């Protein structure tokens, strides 16, 4: 570049740093440390040491940054295994926006929602359904440091049968036929191709709509809608190409069919019974319960009638009234039975940035605060197939958050995130966003 010419904006980079933590929960599930140092280099954890060490003791350059969190509770960044970044905001009040606005609109909406999620302490999210492929561009822009946001594990649109949960409903036939739905498939061979195409065009994970859902404008119910043969073809195709395969499943028949077919996790599992949950535990199938939106929407007829979804179309509203507080009963039973649980919120229904409230729901249902913290860290890393995060151990990602209070004393502390670091880069400090 000629002398004196302006340079292009550069992505922020992680420099060497030492975090002085008053209380450090390096590995959720293990006992926390007091007065500890986390040594960071090249965006990863290099070491965890007792006491408040200096750069020389840590083996870092003399100008390494010292981050003073001596009055905070420090732990790995949270992870949400089920949300929808392109949903929420304007799209909730005007569902016809998806027919009017271009893909760039949805990428920008997703960026805003992702930033709110990062500020809430969530450094990794799994996006399980977006407007077209728009979330892929955001994922890559965050990866390359163009914009701030959480690391995204993206599914794209997902796989659905014709007239299933992720197909289009409620419009004129010519409009329905004009809307491109690449993940809609029927028959084993067609569904294998849909999975392979999803991976070809950017899917990190395969999201499958095994059953109907509450919010689709269909009267086809919430039980199994893919055949057993189709389910098996989908999961085999995904696993053969190195992808986790997860499923939206509300009704018991679909939940049980997906577990038998070998799916890695079940999203929602609203109507799972004891038999379903025993099958999941036996097969090591992760449950991602998404309870917080039930509180947000309303878990009784009176609350639903006053809530944000009170004006749903009749088909969806009838399903919502039937659902009631069933998801809360289900997760309580799952906790009692020891089913493996990873945190997911389905945010895009509830506002982005409220993700940590899912942990409050788990504690209300019978989890200890420590177990709730595990769902959004070490458990989520296992369920999502991302072993490079979820705890602060040497060689793993420097995804670090700090809370104003100890969540082991009261889980509500997860709502007060003071500091956020992702891959060694500070995005929030002293409760405020850091832009540069």
C-alpha positions, -999 to +999 in steps of 0.1 A: +000+000+000+014+034-009+026+056+020-001+078+035-030+058+020-058+047+045-059+010+053-090-012+052-106-019+086-090-049+101-106-076+122-099-076+159-074-101+170-068-119+203-036-108+221-020-125+250-039-119+283-043-130+318-077-130+336-076-126+373-107-143+385-121-139+420-141-172+416-134-194+386-156-223+375-132-236+348-151-269+343-188-268+352-195-298+373-162-295+392-156-274+423-148-237+416-115-221+424-109-189+443-082-163+433-072-180+401-056-169+368-066-179+333-037-176+308-048-168+272-028-169+240-038-169+204-075-171+213-072-202+234-067-211+270-030-219+276-032-226+313-052-221+345-031-212+376-038-206+412-033-171+425-030-138+406+001-143+384+019-117+363+031-120+327+065-133+336+051-161+358+026-170+330+053-170+304+037-143+283+052-111+269+055-082+293+028-062+276+002-090+280-031-076+290-042-081+326-080-084+329-092-077+365-122-098+373-112-103+410-147-094+422-165-116+396-176-152+390-157-163+359-167-193+338-169-206+302-192-188+278-228-201+276-241-221+246-276-223+232-283-254+211-316-242+197-325-207+184-335-188+153-315-157+147-335-145+116-367-147+136-380-123+162-383-085+160-402-072+130-409-107+117-429-115+148-453-086+143-455-088+105-451-124+092-456-113+056-422-096+057-407-129+045-425-124+012-414-088+008-379-084+021-347-096+004-322-120+020-299-091+032-327-079+054-328-112+073-290-113+076-291-079+093-320-089+115-300-120+125-269-099+132-288-077+156-303-107+174-269-125+175-253-094+191-280-093+218-273-130+224-235-125+227-241-096+251-261-121+273-230-143+276-237-168+248-205-173+228-218-202+207-253-208+193-269-235+172-293-219+147-319-245+138-339-228+111-334-195+092-349-176+063-333-193+034-295-195+037-291-160+052-276-173+085-247-189+066-234-154+056-237-141+091-219-172+105-190-166+081-188-128+087-186-134+125-159-161+119-139-137+098-142-108+123-163-086+100-191-082+126-195-092+163-216-121+173-215-156+188-200-185+169-229-201+149-235-238+142-260-234+113-286-257+099-302-234+073-338-241+065-341-277+077-356-309+063-394-313+062-420-335+045-445-319+022-471-300+044-448-306+074-437-281+100-411-263+078-432-263+046-452-232+037-488-230+048-518-207+047-513-190+013-529-193-021-517-223-041-498-203-066-479-185-038-472-218-021-458-234-052-437-203-060-419-203-027-387-224-029-383-249-001-352-269-008-354-289+024-389-303+016-387-339+006-407-371+003-394-407+000-361-420+012-340-412-019-354-376-022-346-370+015-311-383+012-305-358-016-320-330+004-296-337+033-266-339+010-277-307-007-281-289+026-245-299+035-232-289+001-246-254+005-234-248+041-252-267+068-231-275+098-259-296+114-290-313+099-323-301+115-352-325+107-389-317+112-401-352+122-435-340+135-458-311+130-455-281+153-476-256+172-467-225+151-472-240+116-506-230+102-516-266+096-543-288+110-522-320+105-513-323+142-480-326+160-473-364+156-449-382+133-450-370+097-419-385+081-420-423+077-396-445+095-378-453+062-374-416+055-361-409+090-335-436+087-324-423+053-320-388+066-300-396+096-277-420+077-270-394+050-262-368+077-239-391+097-221-403+066-211-367+059-200-360+094-230-340+106-250-342+138-286-348+130-313-333+153-350-332+152-379-310+159-403-334+176-435-326+196-456-357+196-446-390+212-448-411+180-422-388+163-400-386+194-398-424+197-393-429+160-364-404+159-347-420+189-350-455+174-336-442+141-305-429+158-309-391+159-284-373+181-308-351+199-345-343+203-356-307+202-387-297+223-400-333+230-432-316+243-453-348+246-426-372+256-437-397+283-418-419+307-413-445+280-399-420+255-375-406+281-363-440+291-356-447+255-337-415+251-316-422+282-309-458+271-297-446+236-277-415+249-300-392+230-297-356+241-329-337+251-330-300+242-362-290+260-368-252+251-389-245+282-384-207+286-406-198+256-435-216+272-433-191+301-429-162+277-459-173+255-481-184+285-485-218+301-523-215+308-553-204+289-555-172+308-518-163+302-520-173+265-550-151+260-530-121+274-496-131+258-477-122+227-493-150+206-529-144+215-536-134+179-523-166+162-543-181+134-569-206+146-550-238+138-519-227+157-538-212+186-557-244+192-524-263+194-510-238+218-539-240+241-537-278+241-499-276+249-503-255+281-477-264+306-470-299+293-433-290+284-427-280+320-441-313+333-420-332+307-387-315+317-393-321+354-398-358+346-367-359+324-346-344+352-359-369+377-351-398+353-315-385+345-320-379+308-290-360+293-301-323+288-284-296+268-297-260+269-318-247+241-343-218+240-360-216+206-354-179+209-369-160+181-401-169+199-390-153+232-367-123+227-331-128+218-308-120+247-331-137+272-315-171+266-301-176+302-337-177+315-338-213+303-315-222+332-339-206+356-366-229+342-344-260+348-338-251+384-375-245+389-380-280+375-356-296+400-320-292+387-293-278+410-277-246+398-245-265+389-264-289+368-282-260+351-248-244+343-236-277+328-266-277+303-253-245+288-216-254+288-201-288+289-234-306+280-240-283+251-205-288+238-211-326+238-246-324+222-234-299+196-203-319+187-179-290+195-153-304+219-131-273+216-153-252+240-176-255+270-149-254+296-117-234+303-090-260+298-057-258+280-060-259+243-097-250+243-113-218+230-109-186+251-147-182+255-150-166+289-178-147+307-180-131+341-211-127+363-216-101+390-227-128+415-222-165+421-249-185+403-243-215+425-258-194+453-287-182+431-292-192+395-306-157+387-270-145+386-268-158+350-289-128+340-262-103+351-233-108+327-206-082+332-179-094+308-179-114+276-149-127+257-151-149+226-120-166+211-098-143+232-115-110+220-133-089+245-168-079+234-183-067+267-166-052+297-180-036+329-215-044+316-210-024+283-204-035+247-168-031+235-169-022+198-131-019+192 
